[in-house]
Amino acid sequence: MSKQKTAIVILIGAALLVLAACNRPSASTEPGPAPAAAESVAEPAQSTAQESAPAQPVAEAPAETQQEAEAQQPAVSAAWTVWVANGMDDSLSVIDIATGAELSRVSVGVNPHILAASPDGQIVYVINAGGHDRDPNAHAEGAAKEGEGAESKQDGEMTGHHQQGDKDSGEGMAMGESGGEGAMAMDMDMDVMANSLWAVDAATGEILARIPVGMGPTHPIPSQDGSRVYVTNTDEGSVTVIDTATWEVIATIPDLPEPHDGELTPDGKLLYLATSGTSTVTEVDTTTFEVVKTFEVGKKPRGLVVGGENGELVYVTNKGDGTLSIIDAAKGEVLVTAPVGAGAHAVRVSPDGKTAYVALSKENAVAVVDALTGEVQSTIPVGATPEQIDLSSDGAWLFASNNG
């Protein structure tokens, strides 16, 4: 596989559903640079889509698994390549979304399940849960089923469906620029660490590093300058901070009650975490690694994204009570906690900051929400148990993984 620039899309789940989120994109769209860290729509926080999306994506990059899936996000590029974590196969599959063909496969360790991408799309980060008898997402709901496929919708209509992977495979999904052919399986010693973060070269499939982290890791959160990766350790109640220049752990932030998703502000100075154990959002100073403040939100927060012009707004979904909380971090207050639907999971915000999209895992739908008031404008039916979603860089296409 030739070395090249790659934009990555990350999703966890058994299926990928592509919908028209706004207007149908033109054949050539020039998305701007990635907005904020962690999951802002048009350009998810942990990945940057540097290429324009095709006018008519046909889609489908499924992943199958018997374990519950919770995840990071997808990033979009011109060739619509998807990286899928095959938990029971200990590998990542690289799939061409346009054709549904598996381009190659990378061996990565034991039970990979969560993926994220570096801001420049050159590196895919994957978390390994360890033994196959371990549920890597003990705090997540909705098990992914065997035989599920990805779907594509355009202007509300189905345009394609594809099945990929073997039984018990497919917990994570990442999308990027297509390129190269042939297998990328690595000849590796498989007595690798559980509870670890792996860094994979997106162009060649080379394993760049394996870093041990805390117990029960869930989300890798790369910084926008690419210098660090933060890993939330849900079971341990901590965040591991990794220097990507040396691949060394430079800090561990302790005493965080069940941290799940998280995102950095655009300048990388603050990290916001959905701390499910206390139904709060926690603000962390990334210089001192100390907690600055906490915000009380709905029950069991899961998905989180930073928005606003300067990262002053924080959107968090609360799966326990089906709400969305909108926080003005600059003012230090929760603006609203509004009902959006059962099983609220991942959240994304449109590039113009006017619309939020929320995956409703218990309603098999995505809620379209006014990003200022939290009021639901409409719902988009998708596949069973959607948990993770993301937007293309121009906000025109919405990607949803279906874990049921």
C-alpha positions as CSV (number, residue, x, y, z in Angstrom):
1,M,0.0,0.0,0.0
2,S,1.6,3.3,-1.1
3,K,2.2,6.0,1.4
4,Q,-0.3,8.8,1.1
5,K,-2.4,11.4,2.8
6,T,-5.4,9.7,4.5
7,A,-8.5,11.2,6.0
8,I,-10.1,8.8,8.5
9,V,-13.6,8.2,9.7
10,I,-14.2,6.4,12.9
11,L,-17.2,4.4,13.9
12,I,-17.9,1.5,16.2
13,G,-20.6,-0.9,15.4
14,A,-22.1,-3.5,13.2
15,A,-23.2,-1.4,10.4
16,L,-22.6,2.0,8.8
17,L,-25.6,4.0,7.5
18,V,-25.1,7.0,5.3
19,L,-27.8,9.6,5.1
20,A,-28.2,13.0,3.5
21,A,-27.8,15.3,6.5
22,C,-28.3,18.6,4.8
23,N,-28.0,19.3,1.1
24,R,-26.7,16.8,-1.3
25,P,-23.0,17.6,-1.9
26,S,-21.6,18.6,-5.2
27,A,-19.0,16.4,-7.0
28,S,-16.2,18.6,-5.7
29,T,-16.4,20.1,-2.3
30,E,-13.5,21.7,-0.5
31,P,-14.0,21.2,3.2
32,G,-12.1,23.5,5.4
33,P,-9.6,22.5,8.1
34,A,-10.9,20.4,11.0
35,P,-12.8,22.5,13.5
36,A,-12.7,21.6,17.1
37,A,-11.3,18.6,18.8
38,A,-13.3,15.6,19.6
39,E,-16.3,15.3,17.5
40,S,-17.5,18.3,15.8
41,V,-19.6,17.4,12.8
42,A,-18.3,18.4,9.5
43,E,-15.0,17.3,10.8
44,P,-14.9,15.0,13.7
45,A,-12.5,15.9,16.4
46,Q,-10.3,13.0,16.2
47,S,-9.9,12.9,12.5
48,T,-9.8,15.3,9.6
49,A,-11.4,14.8,6.3
50,Q,-9.2,16.6,4.0
51,E,-10.7,15.3,0.8
52,S,-14.1,16.2,-0.7
53,A,-16.9,13.6,-0.4
54,P,-18.3,12.1,-3.6
55,A,-21.6,13.3,-4.8
56,Q,-23.3,9.9,-4.4
57,P,-21.8,7.8,-1.7
58,V,-23.1,4.2,-1.8
59,A,-22.2,2.7,1.3
60,E,-21.7,-0.1,3.5
61,A,-19.0,-1.2,5.7
62,P,-20.3,-3.4,8.3
63,A,-18.7,-5.0,11.2
64,E,-20.1,-7.9,13.1
65,T,-19.6,-8.7,16.8
66,Q,-21.2,-10.4,19.8
67,Q,-20.0,-7.7,22.1
68,E,-21.4,-4.3,22.8
69,A,-20.0,-1.5,20.9
70,E,-19.3,2.1,21.9
71,A,-17.1,4.2,19.9
72,Q,-15.4,7.1,18.3
73,Q,-16.2,8.5,15.0
74,P,-16.0,8.5,11.3
75,A,-14.1,10.9,9.1
76,V,-14.9,11.3,5.5
77,S,-12.7,11.4,2.4
78,A,-13.1,11.3,-1.4
79,A,-12.6,7.5,-1.8
80,W,-14.7,6.5,1.1
81,T,-12.5,3.9,2.6
82,V,-13.5,2.4,6.0
83,W,-11.4,0.8,8.7
84,V,-13.3,-1.9,10.7
85,A,-12.1,-3.5,13.9
86,N,-12.8,-7.2,13.9
87,G,-12.8,-7.9,17.6
88,M,-12.9,-11.7,17.5
89,D,-10.4,-11.9,14.6
90,D,-7.9,-9.6,16.2
91,S,-7.6,-7.4,13.1
92,L,-8.6,-4.3,11.3
93,S,-10.3,-4.6,7.8
94,V,-9.8,-1.9,5.3
95,I,-13.0,-1.6,3.1
96,D,-13.8,0.4,0.0
97,I,-17.2,2.0,0.8
98,A,-18.0,2.5,-2.9
99,T,-17.6,-1.2,-3.8
100,G,-17.9,-2.9,-0.4
101,A,-14.7,-4.8,-1.1
102,E,-12.2,-5.5,1.6
103,L,-8.9,-4.0,0.4
104,S,-6.7,-5.5,3.1
105,R,-6.5,-6.6,6.7
106,V,-4.1,-5.6,9.5
107,S,-3.4,-7.8,12.6
108,V,-3.4,-5.6,15.7
109,G,-3.7,-7.6,18.9
110,V,-6.4,-9.0,21.1
111,N,-10.0,-7.9,20.8
112,P,-9.7,-4.4,19.1
113,H,-12.8,-2.4,19.6
114,I,-12.4,1.4,19.6
115,L,-10.8,3.5,16.8
116,A,-9.9,7.1,16.3
117,A,-7.7,9.0,13.8
118,S,-5.0,11.5,14.0
119,P,-5.9,15.0,12.9
120,D,-4.0,14.6,9.6
121,G,-5.5,11.2,9.0
122,Q,-2.1,9.5,8.9
123,I,-2.5,7.3,12.0
124,V,-5.3,5.1,13.1
125,Y,-5.5,4.6,16.9
126,V,-7.1,1.4,18.2
127,I,-7.8,0.2,21.7
128,N,-7.4,-3.5,22.5
129,A,-9.7,-4.8,25.2
130,G,-7.9,-8.1,25.8
131,G,-9.3,-11.6,26.1
132,H,-12.3,-12.4,23.9
133,D,-14.3,-13.5,26.9
134,R,-14.1,-9.9,28.2
135,D,-16.9,-7.4,27.3
136,P,-14.9,-4.3,26.3
137,N,-17.9,-2.1,26.6
138,A,-19.4,-3.1,30.0
139,H,-20.9,0.3,30.3
140,A,-22.4,0.4,26.8
141,E,-25.8,-0.9,25.7
142,G,-26.8,-2.7,22.6
143,A,-24.9,-5.7,21.4
144,A,-23.9,-5.8,17.8
145,K,-25.2,-8.8,15.9
146,E,-23.7,-11.2,13.4
147,G,-24.6,-10.6,9.8
148,E,-25.4,-6.9,10.0
149,G,-24.4,-4.6,7.1
150,A,-23.9,-1.0,6.4
151,E,-26.5,1.0,4.6
152,S,-26.6,4.1,2.6
153,K,-29.3,6.7,2.4
154,Q,-29.6,9.7,0.2
155,D,-32.3,12.3,0.8
156,G,-34.0,9.8,3.1
157,E,-34.0,6.9,0.7
158,M,-31.9,3.8,0.8
159,T,-29.2,3.7,-1.8
160,G,-27.1,0.7,-0.9
161,H,-26.5,-2.1,1.6
162,H,-23.4,-4.3,2.1
163,Q,-22.3,-7.1,4.3
164,Q,-18.7,-7.6,5.4
165,G,-16.7,-9.6,7.8
166,D,-16.9,-13.0,9.5
167,K,-18.8,-14.1,12.5
168,D,-18.0,-12.2,15.7
169,S,-16.0,-9.6,13.8
170,G,-16.3,-5.9,13.6
171,E,-16.4,-3.6,16.6
172,G,-14.8,-0.5,15.2
173,M,-15.0,1.4,12.0
174,A,-12.8,4.1,10.5
175,M,-13.2,5.7,7.1
176,G,-10.4,7.2,5.0
177,E,-8.9,7.8,1.6
178,S,-8.7,4.6,-0.4
179,G,-5.4,3.4,-1.8
180,G,-3.3,0.4,-2.4
181,E,-4.2,-3.3,-2.7
182,G,-3.2,-6.5,-1.0
183,A,-3.1,-7.8,2.5
184,M,-1.5,-5.8,5.3
185,A,-1.6,-8.7,7.8
186,M,1.4,-8.2,10.1
187,D,3.6,-11.1,11.3
188,M,3.3,-10.3,15.0
189,D,3.6,-11.9,18.4
190,M,0.0,-12.1,19.5
191,D,0.8,-12.3,23.3
192,V,0.1,-8.6,23.3
193,M,-1.2,-6.5,26.0
194,A,-4.8,-6.1,26.9
195,N,-5.8,-2.6,28.0
196,S,-3.5,-1.0,25.4
197,L,-3.5,1.6,22.6
198,W,-2.1,0.8,19.3
199,A,-1.0,3.3,16.6
200,V,-1.2,2.1,13.0
201,D,0.1,3.8,9.9
202,A,-3.1,4.4,7.9
203,A,-1.2,4.2,4.5
204,T,0.9,1.1,5.1
205,G,-0.7,-0.8,7.9
206,E,2.6,-0.7,9.9
207,I,2.2,-0.9,13.7
208,L,3.9,2.2,14.9
209,A,3.5,1.7,18.7
210,R,1.8,-0.3,21.4
211,I,1.2,1.6,24.6
212,P,-0.3,0.1,27.8
213,V,-3.1,2.3,29.3
214,G,-5.5,1.9,32.2
215,M,-8.2,-0.7,32.9
216,G,-11.2,-0.7,30.7
217,P,-10.1,1.8,28.0
218,T,-12.9,3.1,25.8
219,H,-12.0,6.3,23.8
220,P,-8.8,7.5,22.2
221,I,-8.8,11.3,21.9
222,P,-6.0,12.7,19.7
223,S,-5.1,16.4,20.1
224,Q,-5.6,18.7,17.1
225,D,-1.8,19.3,16.8
226,G,-1.2,15.6,16.8
227,S,1.2,15.8,19.7
228,R,-0.8,13.8,22.2
229,V,-3.4,11.1,22.5
230,Y,-5.7,10.9,25.6
231,V,-7.3,7.6,26.4
232,T,-10.3,7.4,28.7
233,N,-10.1,4.4,31.0
234,T,-13.7,3.8,32.1
235,D,-13.2,0.9,34.5
236,E,-10.2,2.5,36.2
237,G,-11.6,6.0,36.3
238,S,-8.7,7.7,34.7
239,V,-7.3,9.2,31.5
240,T,-3.9,8.2,30.1
241,V,-1.9,10.9,28.4
242,I,0.5,9.8,25.6
243,D,3.2,11.8,23.8
244,T,3.1,10.8,20.2
245,A,6.7,11.9,19.5
246,T,8.0,9.2,21.9
247,W,4.9,7.0,22.4
248,E,5.4,7.3,26.1
249,V,2.8,7.9,28.8
250,I,3.5,11.3,30.2
251,A,0.7,11.5,32.7
252,T,-2.3,9.7,34.2
253,I,-5.3,11.8,35.3
254,P,-6.9,9.9,38.2
255,D,-10.2,10.1,40.1
256,L,-12.5,10.5,37.2
257,P,-15.8,8.7,37.6
258,E,-16.3,6.4,34.6
259,P,-15.0,8.7,31.9
260,H,-16.5,7.8,28.5
261,D,-16.3,10.0,25.4
262,G,-14.3,13.3,25.5
263,E,-13.0,16.1,23.3
264,L,-10.4,18.8,23.4
265,T,-11.0,22.5,22.8
266,P,-9.5,23.7,19.5
267,D,-6.4,25.1,21.3
268,G,-5.9,21.9,23.2
269,K,-5.9,23.6,26.5
270,L,-9.0,22.0,28.0
271,L,-10.3,18.5,27.9
272,Y,-14.0,17.8,28.4
273,L,-15.1,14.4,29.5
274,A,-18.5,12.7,29.9
275,T,-18.1,11.3,33.4
276,S,-20.9,8.9,33.6
277,G,-20.3,7.7,37.2
278,T,-21.5,11.1,38.6
279,S,-23.7,12.2,35.7
280,T,-21.4,15.1,35.0
281,V,-19.1,16.7,32.4
282,T,-15.6,17.2,33.7
283,E,-13.3,20.0,32.5
284,V,-9.6,19.2,32.8
285,D,-6.6,21.6,32.3
286,T,-4.2,19.8,29.9
287,T,-1.2,21.7,31.3
288,T,-1.6,20.8,34.9
289,F,-3.8,17.7,34.3
290,E,-6.1,18.9,37.1
291,V,-9.9,19.1,37.2
292,V,-11.0,22.7,36.7
293,K,-14.7,22.3,37.2
294,T,-17.6,19.9,36.7
295,F,-21.1,20.5,35.2
296,E,-24.1,18.5,36.3
297,V,-26.0,17.1,33.3
298,G,-28.5,14.3,32.7
299,K,-28.1,10.7,33.8
300,K,-25.2,8.6,32.5
301,P,-23.6,10.9,29.9
302,R,-22.1,9.1,27.0
303,G,-21.3,11.1,23.8
304,L,-19.6,14.5,23.8
305,V,-18.6,17.1,21.3
306,V,-17.1,20.5,21.6
307,G,-18.6,23.3,19.5
308,G,-18.9,27.1,19.1
309,E,-16.4,29.4,17.4
310,N,-13.7,28.9,20.1
311,G,-14.8,25.7,21.7
312,E,-16.9,27.4,24.3
313,L,-19.9,25.1,23.8
314,V,-20.1,21.5,25.0
315,Y,-22.8,19.1,23.9
316,V,-23.3,15.9,25.8
317,T,-25.8,13.1,25.4
318,N,-27.3,11.5,28.5
319,K,-28.2,8.0,27.8
320,G,-29.7,7.3,31.2
321,D,-32.6,9.8,30.7
322,G,-32.6,10.4,26.9
323,T,-31.5,14.0,27.1
324,L,-29.0,16.4,25.5
325,S,-27.2,18.9,27.7
326,I,-25.7,22.1,26.1
327,I,-23.0,23.8,28.2
328,D,-21.6,27.2,27.8
329,A,-18.2,26.5,29.3
330,A,-17.0,30.1,28.9
331,K,-19.9,31.2,31.2
332,G,-19.6,28.1,33.3
333,E,-23.2,27.1,33.1
334,V,-25.5,24.5,31.6
335,L,-27.8,26.2,29.2
336,V,-30.3,23.5,28.8
337,T,-30.9,19.8,29.3
338,A,-33.6,18.8,26.9
339,P,-35.3,15.5,26.0
340,V,-34.2,14.1,22.7
341,G,-35.1,10.4,22.7
342,A,-34.4,7.1,24.4
343,G,-30.9,5.8,24.4
344,A,-29.2,9.1,23.4
345,H,-25.6,8.2,22.5
346,A,-23.2,9.9,20.1
347,V,-23.7,13.5,19.1
348,R,-22.4,15.7,16.3
349,V,-23.0,19.4,15.4
350,S,-23.2,20.8,11.9
351,P,-20.5,23.1,10.6
352,D,-22.7,26.2,11.0
353,G,-23.4,25.3,14.6
354,K,-27.2,25.4,14.1
355,T,-28.0,21.7,14.2
356,A,-27.1,18.8,16.4
357,Y,-27.6,15.2,15.5
358,V,-28.1,12.6,18.2
359,A,-28.0,8.8,17.8
360,L,-31.0,7.3,19.6
361,S,-30.0,3.7,20.2
362,K,-33.3,2.6,21.7
363,E,-35.4,4.2,19.0
364,N,-33.5,3.1,15.9
365,A,-33.2,6.7,14.8
366,V,-31.1,9.9,14.7
367,A,-32.7,13.0,16.2
368,V,-32.2,16.3,14.4
369,V,-32.0,18.9,17.1
370,D,-31.8,22.7,17.3
371,A,-28.3,23.2,18.6
372,L,-29.3,26.4,20.5
373,T,-32.5,25.3,22.2
374,G,-32.1,21.5,22.3
375,E,-35.6,21.1,20.7
376,V,-36.0,18.1,18.4
377,Q,-36.9,19.2,14.9
378,S,-37.3,15.8,13.4
379,T,-36.0,12.2,13.5
380,I,-34.4,10.1,10.8
381,P,-35.0,6.3,11.0
382,V,-31.9,4.2,10.7
383,G,-30.9,0.6,11.5
384,A,-31.2,-1.2,14.8
385,T,-29.4,0.2,17.8
386,P,-27.5,3.1,16.3
387,E,-24.8,4.3,18.8
388,Q,-22.2,6.2,16.8
389,I,-22.6,8.9,14.2
390,D,-20.5,11.4,12.3
391,L,-20.8,14.0,9.6
392,S,-18.9,14.7,6.5
393,S,-16.7,17.7,6.5
394,D,-19.2,19.8,4.6
395,G,-22.1,18.6,6.8
396,A,-24.0,17.1,3.9
397,W,-23.7,13.5,4.8
398,L,-24.4,11.8,8.1
399,F,-22.9,8.4,9.0
400,A,-24.5,6.2,11.6
401,S,-23.4,2.8,12.9
402,N,-26.1,0.2,13.7
403,N,-25.2,-2.2,16.4
404,G,-28.4,-4.3,16.5
